[in-house]
C-alpha cells in the first residue's frame, strides 16, 4: 500500500478492480447461502479471556518444556502419530477408573483403531458431517447449542431439526428428542430417521447435563442414526458415556473429546473422536494425511502425561464457580449454571453495553444476542478464583457505577 492506502499498480498494468466487483465461480448453493460460524475475535491476547470457554492459565509446564525441546529436524519431517492413541486410551482409563473393577480389565477395552485424531474437535465435527451427512438428510439436535453444528449441516445440504431446551431451567428435552428420533415428524418424515443426532453434554451455552444412560438408550434404539456426543466440557461436570459405552453393541455412537478446555492446548488444536473402528475409519477418510502438526502431537503427549496438572486446574475452576455463584446469588443477579466451565447471567443493563464496558476494563465475555431462549444474557467462562474475583469487581463496577 502507498500512503493514503491506495493499492500499487505497475506502469501499464491493468487497472486494479475492487474485489467486490470481480466475477468468481459460484460455489455449491449450500456454500453460497452459508453464514460461517463466528470464531473468536483478534486482539484477545493480554485480556482476561472469559468469552470462549478456554483454559485461562495455559498448559502444564511439562508441555512448554516439551515444545521448547523440539529439535529443528523434527520441524522438517511430516508429523508422526505413533503412540498418541495409546497414550490417550491410558489417560481415559486413569480418568474413568469406574470402567473396571479392582484389578480387572475394562469390560469394553478401547483399541487404538477406535481413536480418531483431529485438528481440534471442530475438524472432527466437520469430518463427521462430511462423511455421514448428505443433501436431504436431517440433523437432529437441541437449541440453543454449539453454533458450529448448524453450518456444518447446511454446507452438506442437510435439514436441521433443533428442539428447544425446556424452560425455565433449560432441561434436556429427552422425550421430544426420543420422539423425533424414533417417530420422525416434520422435516424428517420423508427421509426416515435423522442421519445425525448431535448432543453437547454438558451443553454449550446452557450447561444442561444429561446422564449417560439415556444417551446410550437413544443410540441403541436408533441404529440407523449416528449419535455424536460432544464431551468437550465433561471434565467440569462428569456424566461421560465412555465408562459405560460398548461400541460393539452401539457402533452408531461417537464421543468427542479435546485438550483445549482443560489442558490448555486450544492454540495447538488437538481433538479426539472415540467410537467403533469402522466408523472412526470412515470419518478419517475425509481428512488430510497430516492435518495435525508435530507441535500439537508433542504437546498432547506431554499434557496427557501430566494429568495431575489438568486435574488441579479443573478443581480450581470448580472452586471459582462455587464462589462466583455465591456472589451472584447474594447480589440478586439472575443467572444459570448447570455444567461446564461457564455460566449465563442476565444484567439489568443492555448486555452489549456491559460487554463493551468489561472489554474496556480488559475482560472479555460473550453476549448471547440472537440465541433462542437466552436472549439478553452474557456467557461468562470460569477461570481461577483470582480471575473471577477480578471479573466480579469489574462487573459490579460497570453495572452499578
C-alpha positions as CSV (number, residue, x, y, z in Angstrom):
1,X,0.0,0.0,0.0
2,X,1.1,3.6,-0.7
3,X,0.4,6.5,1.6
4,X,-3.3,7.0,1.8
5,X,-4.0,3.3,1.4
6,X,-4.0,3.2,-2.5
7,X,-3.0,-0.1,-4.0
8,X,0.2,-0.1,-6.0
9,X,-0.2,-0.8,-9.7
10,X,2.8,-1.2,-12.0
11,X,3.2,1.0,-15.1
12,X,0.9,-0.1,-18.0
13,X,-0.7,-2.7,-15.7
14,X,-4.5,-3.2,-15.9
15,X,-6.5,-1.1,-13.5
16,X,-7.0,-2.6,-10.1
17,X,-10.6,-3.8,-9.8
18,X,-12.2,-3.9,-6.3
19,X,-12.7,-7.4,-5.0
20,X,-16.4,-6.9,-4.7
21,X,-16.6,-6.3,-8.5
22,X,-14.7,-9.4,-9.6
23,X,-16.7,-12.3,-11.1
24,X,-15.8,-15.5,-9.4
25,X,-17.1,-19.1,-10.0
26,X,-20.1,-19.9,-7.8
27,X,-19.6,-22.3,-5.0
28,X,-22.2,-25.0,-4.3
29,X,-25.6,-23.5,-3.5
30,X,-25.2,-24.6,0.1
31,X,-22.0,-22.6,0.5
32,X,-23.2,-19.5,-1.3
33,X,-26.0,-19.2,1.2
34,X,-23.9,-20.2,4.2
35,X,-23.2,-18.0,7.1
36,X,-19.9,-19.0,8.7
37,X,-19.5,-19.8,12.4
38,X,-18.3,-16.7,14.3
39,X,-14.9,-17.5,15.7
40,X,-13.1,-15.6,18.5
41,X,-12.1,-12.0,17.6
42,X,-8.5,-11.0,17.0
43,X,-6.7,-8.9,19.6
44,X,-7.7,-11.1,22.6
45,X,-4.2,-11.7,23.9
46,X,-3.4,-9.8,27.1
47,X,-7.1,-9.7,28.1
48,X,-8.9,-11.8,30.7
49,X,-10.5,-14.2,28.3
50,X,-13.9,-15.3,29.6
51,X,-15.6,-15.3,26.3
52,X,-14.9,-18.6,24.6
53,X,-14.5,-21.1,27.5
54,X,-10.8,-21.6,27.1
55,X,-8.3,-22.6,29.7
56,X,-7.3,-19.3,31.4
57,X,-3.9,-20.2,32.8
58,X,-2.1,-22.1,30.0
59,X,-0.9,-25.7,29.7
60,X,1.3,-27.7,32.1
61,X,5.0,-26.6,32.4
62,X,5.8,-30.0,31.0
63,X,4.0,-29.1,27.8
64,X,6.0,-25.9,27.5
65,X,9.2,-27.7,28.2
66,X,8.4,-30.4,25.6
67,X,7.7,-27.8,22.9
68,X,10.9,-25.9,23.6
69,X,12.9,-29.1,23.3
70,X,11.6,-29.9,19.8
71,X,14.7,-30.2,17.5
72,X,14.9,-28.4,14.2
73,X,14.9,-31.6,12.3
74,X,11.5,-32.6,13.7
75,X,10.0,-29.5,12.1
76,X,11.2,-30.6,8.7
77,X,9.7,-34.1,9.0
78,X,6.0,-34.9,8.4
79,X,4.2,-35.5,11.7
80,X,4.2,-39.0,13.3
81,X,1.3,-40.1,15.4
82,X,2.6,-43.4,16.7
83,X,1.8,-43.9,20.4
84,X,-0.6,-40.9,20.7
85,X,-3.8,-43.1,20.5
86,X,-2.4,-45.5,23.1
87,X,-1.5,-42.5,25.4
88,X,-5.0,-41.2,25.1
89,X,-6.5,-44.5,26.0
90,X,-4.3,-44.8,29.0
91,X,-5.3,-41.3,30.1
92,X,-9.0,-42.2,29.7
93,X,-8.6,-45.3,31.9
94,X,-7.0,-43.2,34.6
95,X,-9.8,-40.6,34.4
96,X,-12.5,-43.2,34.5
97,X,-11.5,-45.9,36.9
98,X,-15.1,-47.0,37.1
99,X,-14.6,-48.7,33.7
100,X,-13.2,-51.7,35.5
101,X,-13.4,-53.2,39.0
102,X,-10.3,-53.5,41.2
103,X,-7.6,-55.2,39.2
104,X,-9.9,-56.3,36.4
105,X,-9.6,-55.2,32.8
106,X,-12.3,-52.8,31.5
107,X,-15.4,-54.6,30.3
108,X,-15.2,-52.9,26.8
109,X,-11.5,-52.0,26.3
110,X,-10.7,-49.4,23.7
111,X,-8.3,-50.2,20.9
112,X,-6.1,-47.6,19.1
113,X,-8.1,-48.0,15.9
114,X,-11.2,-46.7,17.8
115,X,-9.5,-43.3,18.4
116,X,-9.6,-40.7,15.7
117,X,-7.1,-37.8,15.8
118,X,-8.2,-34.4,14.5
119,X,-7.0,-30.8,14.2
120,X,-9.3,-29.8,17.1
121,X,-12.8,-31.1,17.7
122,X,-14.1,-28.6,15.2
123,X,-12.3,-30.6,12.5
124,X,-13.8,-33.8,13.9
125,X,-17.3,-32.3,13.7
126,X,-16.7,-31.2,10.1
127,X,-15.4,-34.6,9.1
128,X,-18.4,-36.4,10.7
129,X,-20.8,-34.2,8.6
130,X,-18.6,-34.7,5.5
131,X,-18.6,-38.4,5.9
132,X,-22.2,-39.0,7.0
133,X,-24.3,-36.0,6.1
134,X,-25.9,-35.7,2.6
135,X,-28.3,-33.4,0.9
136,X,-31.8,-34.1,2.2
137,X,-30.6,-35.9,5.4
138,X,-31.6,-34.5,8.8
139,X,-29.5,-33.3,11.7
140,X,-31.4,-33.7,15.0
141,X,-30.0,-31.6,17.8
142,X,-31.1,-29.2,20.6
143,X,-31.5,-25.4,20.7
144,X,-29.5,-23.4,21.7
145,X,-26.3,-25.4,21.3
146,X,-22.8,-25.1,19.9
147,X,-23.0,-22.8,16.9
148,X,-20.7,-24.9,14.6
149,X,-23.2,-27.8,14.2
150,X,-25.6,-25.7,12.0
151,X,-23.1,-24.5,9.3
152,X,-21.6,-28.0,9.1
153,X,-25.1,-29.4,8.4
154,X,-26.0,-26.6,6.0
155,X,-22.9,-27.0,3.9
156,X,-23.9,-30.6,3.3
157,X,-27.4,-29.6,2.3
158,X,-29.0,-31.2,5.4
159,X,-32.2,-30.2,7.1
160,X,-31.9,-29.2,10.7
161,X,-34.4,-30.1,13.4
162,X,-33.4,-28.3,16.6
163,X,-35.6,-29.0,19.6
164,X,-35.6,-26.3,22.3
165,X,-34.5,-26.9,25.9
166,X,-37.3,-26.9,28.4
167,X,-37.8,-23.7,30.3
168,X,-37.4,-22.4,33.0
169,X,-34.3,-24.4,33.8
170,X,-33.1,-25.4,30.3
171,X,-33.8,-29.1,31.0
172,X,-32.8,-31.5,28.3
173,X,-35.9,-32.3,26.0
174,X,-35.4,-36.0,26.2
175,X,-38.9,-37.1,25.3
176,X,-39.0,-34.7,22.4
177,X,-35.7,-35.9,21.1
178,X,-36.7,-39.6,21.5
179,X,-39.9,-38.9,19.6
180,X,-38.1,-37.1,16.7
181,X,-35.5,-39.9,16.6
182,X,-37.9,-42.9,16.7
183,X,-41.1,-41.4,15.2
184,X,-39.8,-38.8,12.8
185,X,-42.2,-35.9,12.1
186,X,-42.0,-32.7,10.0
187,X,-38.7,-32.4,8.2
188,X,-37.6,-36.0,9.0
189,X,-40.7,-37.9,7.9
190,X,-39.9,-38.0,4.2
191,X,-36.4,-39.3,4.7
192,X,-36.8,-41.7,7.6
193,X,-34.8,-41.3,10.8
194,X,-32.4,-38.4,11.3
195,X,-28.9,-39.1,9.8
196,X,-27.2,-37.5,12.8
197,X,-28.0,-36.7,16.4
198,X,-25.7,-34.2,18.0
199,X,-25.8,-33.9,21.8
200,X,-23.5,-31.4,23.5
201,X,-23.1,-32.7,27.1
202,X,-22.9,-30.6,29.1
203,X,-24.4,-28.2,26.6
204,X,-22.8,-25.1,25.4
205,X,-24.1,-22.5,26.2
206,X,-26.9,-23.6,28.7
207,X,-24.7,-26.0,30.7
208,X,-27.5,-28.6,30.5
209,X,-26.4,-32.0,31.6
210,X,-27.8,-35.4,30.6
211,X,-26.9,-38.6,32.4
212,X,-25.1,-41.2,30.3
213,X,-27.7,-44.0,30.4
214,X,-30.4,-42.1,28.4
215,X,-27.9,-41.3,25.7
216,X,-26.8,-44.9,25.4
217,X,-30.5,-45.9,25.2
218,X,-31.1,-43.4,22.4
219,X,-28.2,-44.8,20.4
220,X,-29.3,-48.4,21.0
221,X,-32.9,-47.6,19.9
222,X,-31.8,-45.8,16.7
223,X,-29.2,-47.9,14.9
224,X,-29.5,-46.0,11.6
225,X,-28.7,-42.7,13.2
226,X,-25.1,-41.7,14.1
227,X,-25.3,-40.4,17.7
228,X,-22.5,-38.0,18.4
229,X,-21.8,-36.9,22.0
230,X,-19.7,-33.7,22.3
231,X,-18.0,-34.0,25.6
232,X,-15.6,-31.1,25.5
233,X,-16.7,-29.8,28.9
234,X,-17.3,-33.2,30.6
235,X,-14.3,-32.8,33.0
236,X,-16.0,-29.9,34.7
237,X,-19.3,-31.9,35.4
238,X,-18.9,-35.6,34.9
239,X,-21.6,-37.6,33.0
240,X,-19.3,-39.1,30.4
241,X,-20.8,-42.0,28.4
242,X,-17.3,-43.6,28.0
243,X,-17.2,-45.7,31.1
244,X,-20.5,-47.4,30.1
245,X,-20.2,-47.4,26.3
246,X,-20.0,-50.7,24.4
247,X,-19.1,-49.6,20.8
248,X,-19.6,-53.2,19.6
249,X,-23.2,-53.1,20.8
250,X,-23.8,-49.5,19.7
251,X,-21.5,-48.9,16.7
252,X,-23.5,-45.8,15.8
253,X,-22.2,-43.9,18.9
254,X,-19.3,-41.5,18.7
255,X,-17.8,-39.4,21.5
256,X,-15.8,-36.3,21.1
257,X,-13.0,-35.1,23.4
258,X,-10.5,-32.3,23.4
259,X,-7.4,-31.0,25.2
260,X,-8.4,-27.3,24.6
261,X,-10.7,-26.5,27.6
262,X,-8.9,-28.4,30.3
263,X,-5.3,-28.9,29.3
264,X,-4.9,-25.5,27.7
265,X,-4.0,-26.6,24.1
266,X,-6.6,-24.5,22.3
267,X,-3.9,-22.7,20.3
268,X,-2.5,-26.0,19.0
269,X,-5.7,-27.8,18.1
270,X,-5.9,-31.4,19.3
271,X,-9.2,-33.3,19.2
272,X,-10.2,-36.9,19.5
273,X,-13.2,-39.0,18.3
274,X,-13.9,-42.3,20.1
275,X,-16.1,-44.9,18.6
276,X,-16.4,-48.2,16.7
277,X,-13.3,-48.8,14.5
278,X,-15.3,-48.9,11.2
279,X,-17.0,-45.5,12.0
280,X,-13.7,-43.9,13.0
281,X,-12.2,-45.2,9.8
282,X,-14.9,-43.6,7.7
283,X,-14.6,-40.3,9.4
284,X,-10.9,-40.3,8.9
285,X,-11.2,-40.9,5.2
286,X,-12.4,-37.3,4.6
287,X,-9.4,-35.7,6.4
288,X,-5.9,-35.0,5.2
289,X,-3.0,-37.3,6.0
290,X,-1.1,-34.8,8.1
291,X,-3.9,-32.5,9.5
292,X,-2.4,-32.4,13.0
293,X,1.0,-30.8,13.2
294,X,4.1,-32.1,15.1
295,X,3.8,-29.4,17.8
296,X,0.3,-30.4,18.7
297,X,1.4,-34.1,18.9
298,X,4.3,-33.3,21.2
299,X,2.1,-31.1,23.4
300,X,-0.6,-33.7,23.5
301,X,1.8,-36.4,24.7
302,X,3.1,-34.0,27.4
303,X,-0.4,-32.9,28.5
304,X,-1.7,-36.5,28.7
305,X,1.4,-37.4,30.8
306,X,0.7,-34.6,33.3
307,X,-3.0,-35.3,34.1
308,X,-2.3,-34.0,37.7
309,X,-1.8,-30.5,36.3
310,X,-5.1,-30.7,34.4
311,X,-6.9,-32.1,37.4
312,X,-5.7,-29.3,39.6
313,X,-6.9,-26.7,37.1
314,X,-10.3,-28.3,36.8
315,X,-10.6,-28.4,40.6
316,X,-9.7,-24.7,40.8
317,X,-12.3,-23.8,38.2
318,X,-15.0,-25.7,40.2
319,X,-14.0,-23.7,43.3
320,X,-14.1,-20.4,41.4
321,X,-17.5,-21.3,40.0
322,X,-18.9,-22.0,43.5
323,X,-17.5,-18.7,44.8
324,X,-19.0,-16.7,41.8
325,X,-22.4,-18.4,42.2
326,X,-22.4,-17.3,45.9
327,X,-21.7,-13.7,44.8
328,X,-24.4,-13.7,42.1
329,X,-26.9,-15.2,44.5
330,X,-26.2,-12.7,47.2
331,X,-26.4,-9.8,44.8
332,X,-29.7,-11.0,43.3
333,X,-28.3,-11.3,39.7
334,X,-30.3,-13.6,37.6
335,X,-28.0,-16.4,36.4
336,X,-28.0,-20.0,35.3
337,X,-25.2,-22.5,35.9
338,X,-25.6,-26.3,35.4
339,X,-22.4,-27.7,33.9
340,X,-19.2,-26.8,32.1
341,X,-16.7,-24.1,32.8
342,X,-19.1,-21.3,32.1
343,X,-22.4,-19.8,33.2
344,X,-25.1,-17.4,31.9
345,X,-26.1,-14.2,33.6
346,X,-28.7,-11.5,32.8
347,X,-27.6,-8.0,33.6
348,X,-30.1,-5.2,34.3
349,X,-28.3,-3.0,31.7
350,X,-28.2,-3.9,28.0
351,X,-25.9,-6.9,27.7
352,X,-23.9,-5.4,24.8
353,X,-23.3,-2.3,26.9
354,X,-22.0,-4.4,29.8
355,X,-19.9,-6.5,27.3
356,X,-18.3,-3.3,25.9
357,X,-17.6,-1.8,29.3
358,X,-16.0,-5.0,30.5
359,X,-13.8,-5.1,27.4
360,X,-12.6,-1.6,28.2
361,X,-11.6,-3.0,31.6
362,X,-9.6,-5.7,29.9
363,X,-12.2,-8.5,30.4
364,X,-13.9,-10.4,27.6
365,X,-17.3,-12.0,28.0
366,X,-19.7,-13.0,25.2
367,X,-23.2,-11.7,24.5
368,X,-25.8,-14.3,23.7
369,X,-27.7,-11.9,21.5
370,X,-29.8,-13.7,18.8
371,X,-29.7,-17.1,20.6
372,X,-33.1,-18.6,21.3
373,X,-34.2,-18.9,24.9
374,X,-31.2,-17.0,26.3
375,X,-31.5,-13.6,24.5
376,X,-30.3,-10.8,26.8
377,X,-27.8,-12.9,28.7
378,X,-24.0,-12.9,28.8
379,X,-22.0,-16.1,28.8
380,X,-19.0,-15.9,31.2
381,X,-16.3,-18.5,31.2
382,X,-14.9,-19.6,34.6
383,X,-11.2,-19.3,35.3
384,X,-9.3,-19.3,38.6
385,X,-10.6,-17.9,41.9
386,X,-8.4,-14.8,41.5
387,X,-9.6,-14.2,37.9
388,X,-13.3,-14.5,39.0
389,X,-12.7,-12.0,41.8
390,X,-11.4,-9.6,39.2
391,X,-14.3,-10.2,37.0
392,X,-16.8,-9.7,39.8
393,X,-15.3,-6.4,40.9
394,X,-15.4,-5.2,37.3
395,X,-18.9,-6.4,36.7
396,X,-20.2,-4.7,39.8
397,X,-18.5,-1.5,38.8
398,X,-19.8,-1.4,35.3
399,X,-23.4,-2.4,36.2
400,X,-23.9,-0.3,39.4
401,X,-21.4,2.6,39.0
